[in-house]
Structure formats: C-alpha cells, structure tokens
Amino acid sequence: MENTHAFKASLHAPFGLLINPGFAGQTAEQLDVEVLKQLAREHHLLILRGFAPTFVDSASFTRFAEQWGEIKMWPFGAVLDVKEHPDATDHIFDHSLVPLHWDGMYKPTIPEFQLFNCLFAPGEDEGGRTTFLDTQGLLARTPKAVIERWRRISVTYRIRQVVHYGGQVCSPLLVEHPRTGRTVLRYNEPAQDGVRFLNRHALHYHGLSPEQVQGFEEDLQARLHDPRVYYRHAWQQSDVVIADNFSLLHGREAFTARSARHLQRVHIHANPVCHNSALQPQG
C-alpha cells in the first residue's frame, strides 16, 4: 500500500526546504501536518511545489489550515484573498511593492505561521514575487558590535487603519523568539520615497540621534537584502508556502497592474498564543 505521507525534500537556497511529491497525483493535503510543522520550525520556510491542485477555494484551504493549530481570525474570516483591488486604499491590495514586515504587528496577537496558497500565479515577466528575510541568518552574519548597538534601538510605527489592520506599535529592533528564546529581528522597512505607495506608515527611532538615522537605515537596508539571507519567491500555480512569522520578515515586489496574481493566506497561532507586547493604545 502506497505511503500517502511520503514526499521528497531538498534544501532550498538561500534558506528553507523545497518539498516535492513522493508519487504522481499526490496532493498537499495528504502530507503529515505534524511532520511539516516540525520542518517549518527547523527551516523557517517550506515550499510545497508540484503537488496536484488541492486547495481550489477558501473552504478547502481552511480545512488544511485547521490541522496546523488555532487559526487567527480576522474581520473577513480565516482566509485573506491577496490580490489587487481596483479601488485599493492600502498597499496590501495594490500592485505596489510591500516593504519587509511581520504579520500581526498591529494586532493583539502575533501568529506563528503564515500559510500561502497560490490560486493564480502572475506571468513570469509581471513581478509580484513574495520576499522573505531569514532574520536569524542575518544576525549570524552581523558583527557583534553592530548587534549590541541594535539592542539599544526600538522603533515606533504608525499607520492609518483603512483596511483590516492599523494603529501604533513600539517594538525593539531585536526581540526573543516567542518559542525558542533565540534573538530575532523585527522591523518594518520604510516606504521608498518617490514610489507609489498607498497608506504610508511612519517610523520614529528610539536609541538613535536624528543624525544617526540615515546611516543606520542605509546599513540595515543593505543587510536586509543580502542575497545570502533574502529570498524572492516566484509563484507557480498551486504552490503552497509555509513561513515562520516569528523568525522571518516578508514583503512583496511590485507587479503589473491587473495581473492575475491571486494568493490566499491563513495565519496560525502558536500554542500558547503569542500576545503582542509592542501594541500601544491610541490617544
């Protein structure tokens, strides 16, 4: 009898694990989620590619997500349809670049995992790659003296709530991973000047003088986009990607307006749930 849980796994550059089917016609829902969860915590990013189309609507993707743990619910429900809106008021639903950030940063709880399902991939020349940064890998490559300076820095972020998130948070640049206690980096890149960007967020640095901000941002920007720790995922139809939201930052490259690009995303809580200590009341 064929083992429906079997799959092929290989290390993915610059980080993560590529998972391919173990046999023809295998679907992602036939995989052992407990095994996948362990691998996601170890490798931080899982790319499930080449499986038979499995998740064709929100209901089927939600059933898969429920096996991972408690789903973080939003006003729209469990599944966010990540696609361009013609009347977008926020960059998430536009076709513009989305800077690196962590999900849940403006909400009372921060999810451990992001599950992405590609319903429709953009064309090869249309952009729209999802970007991921391995913050533990970045810190391993950063001089200790720089890390010690970073430990004294925190950042206040503010954004208008025009969609399902918004508000104000003040987060240290370096925090403890909620599950392992290892040091990870949390940062929401500033939007680029002169580039289309709906609903810009504001940053205010603590632990830096005004004269130090530009040099800090330029140095950090170069480290964030080091190809040894920064990955740009070009979507293929039916890709499923699992990302460790505690260890990684993620964003998106700009894509061609009116592209077919359509992802689904579900958030999974840790056990116990990670509460957001950076969230600040609005005055």
N, C-alpha and C positions, 0 to 999 in steps of 0.2 A: 504494500500500500504506500502511495507516494506521501512524503512528508510535506504537507502544505505550508509549514512554518519555515522550511529551508529557504535560504537566499544566498546570494554571492555578495561579499563585502570587500571593498578595497579602500585604502587610504586615499583621501582626496586632497589635492594641493590648492591653497596653502594650508588648509586645515579641514577637519570634518571627515565624514565617511560616506562613500558612494555605495548605495545598496541597489543591486540589480536582481531580477527574478531568478529563482532557483530552477524554474521549469517554464515551458511555454504556457501562456494563458494565465499565469499566476496573477492574482490581484493583491493590492497592498493590504486589504482587509484580512487576508489570510495569514499575515505575519503575526508573530507573537509580540504583542504590545509591551509586555514586561521586559522582553529582551531589547526591544527598540528603545525603551525608556532608559535602561542601563547604558546603552551605547550613546544615546543623546547626552547623558550626563558626563560620559567619559570624553566624547569627541566634540561636543557642543553643537555640531551641525550634522544632520543626516539628510542626504539627498536620495530619495527613492525615485528611480528612473527606469522606464522600460516595462513597467507593470501594465497589465491590461486595464483599460479605463474602469475606474472603480467608483469614484465619487462624482456623480453627474448632477447632483443637486445639493441643497443645504441639508436636507434630512439625512442623506447617506453619509455626508461628511461629519455631521453631528454624531451619528451613531459610532463612527470610528473614534471621534474625539472623546466621547464619554468613557472609552476604555482607558484613557490616559489619566483620568482623575477628574476632579471637580472643574467644570467649565466656568470660566469667569464670564458672567453675563453682562451685557450692555443694553442700553435702551432699545437697540434694534434686535436683541436676542443673542444667540450664541455665535452666529456666523456673520462676519463683515464681508460684504462684497467690495473688493478693492478694484475699482475701475473708474475711469474718467466720467465725471458728471458734466453735462453741458452748462449747468448753472452753478458750478462749484464755488464755494465761499472759503474753502480751506485747501491747502496744498495736497492733503491726503487724497482728495478727489479730483485733483487737477492732473495735468500731464507733465508738470514741472518736476525738477529734482527735489527729493526729500532728504534733508541732512541726516546724518547719523544720530540716533537717539535710542532710548529704551522704552518699551511699551509699558503703560500703566503709570508713567511718571507723574501725571496729574490726577490720578485716581487713588482712592483709599487703599487699594491692594495692588501688588505688582505680580503678574503671572510668571510662572517658571518657564513655561514652554509656549512657543508660537507654532501652530500647525498651519501650513500653507498648502493649498491645492490649486493647481493651475487648470482652470476651465478652458481658457483660450490664451494661447501664447502670442505675443507680438511677433511681427515679422523680424527676420534676422537683422534688418537694417533700420528697425524702428526704435531701438533703445529699450528702456524700461527694465534694465537688469536690477535685481534687488541686491543691495550691498550689505556685507556682513563684516564686522571687525571683531577679531578674537582679542579681547582686552587682556586676558592672562598672557597670551603670546606677546602682546605689545609690551606689557610690564616686564616680561622676562628679557626683553631686548633693550630696556631702558636703563641707563646708568643709575646707580643707587642714589647719587646726589640729586638727580632730577626727580626721582620718586620722592625723596624726602621733602623737596620743595612742593611737590604736588600734594603731599599730605596736609599742607597748611592752607590749601585753596578749597573754597566752596563756591558754588555758583547759584544765584537766584535766577530762575526762569519764569517768565510771564507770557501768557498767550490768551487772547480773547476766546471765549467759548462760543464758537459759531457752528460746531458740529457736536460730536459726542464726547469731547474732552476739552479741557481748558482750565485756567486758574493760575496758581503760583506755587512753586516749589523752591526750596533751598536745599541743595544736595552737596555733600562733599564730593570732590572730584574722585577720590578713592574711598571705597566702602568695602565692607566684608561681604563675601558671597553668602547669602542667607542660609544656604545648606551646608557648605563646606568650611566657611570661615576664611577662605583664601581671599586675597585682595583682588578686587576687580575695579574697573574704571567706569564711571557713569558720567556721560557728557552728551549734551545736545548741541551739535555744531550750530554756529550762527549761519543765517541765510547769506548767500553771496550778494554783494552789492551789485546793482545794475542788472540782475537776473530776475525774470518773472517769478514771483513767489507770493501766493495768496496767504494772508493771515500770518504775518511775520511775528516771530517770538523775540522777546527782549532778553538779554543776558546782562547780569551785573555780577562782577567778580569780587569775592572777598579773599583777602590774603595777598592781593596784588595792588600795587600803586597804579594809578592811571597810566604812568609812563611805561609800566611793565607789560600792559595788556597786549599790545601789538606783537611784541616779541614772543610772549607766551603763546598767543593764538597761532602764529606762524610756525613755531616749533612743534606745537601739538598737532597742527594740521598735517605737517609732513609725516609725523609718526603714525597718525591715524590711517593714512593712506599708503603706508609701506606695503608693497605687494606681498611681503612675507607674512603679513597678518590680516590683510584686507582682501576680500573675495567679492567678485561681482557675478551673480548667478544669472545666466542667460536661460530664460524659461523655455521649456519644451512642453508640449501638450501632455497633460496628465501627470506632470511632475508633482510629487509631494515632498515638501521640505519641512523638517522639524528643527527648530532653532532654540537654543538655550538662552532665554531672555535675561538670565542673571549674569551670564558670562560674556555675552555678545552685545554689541550695538548693531543696529541695522538702519538702512535707509533705502533710497531708490534713485537710480539715474532717471533723467528726463526721458520722455518718449514722445513719439509722433502723435500729435493731436488726432483724436478719433481713431486711434489704434484699437484693435480687437482685444487688447490686453485685459484679462479678467482673472483675478485671483480671488480665492476665498481664504479667510483667516479665522482661526479659533484660538482663544487663549486658554491655557490650562493652569490652574492654581497648584502651588506646592502644597505639601502636607507636612507641617501646618502651613496655613496661608501666610504669605509674606505681606505684612502691613507696611504701608508707605510712611515712614517717619519724616520724610522730606516735605510732605504736603503741608501747606500753610493756609490758615484761614484768610478769606478775602475781607479787606477792610473797606 
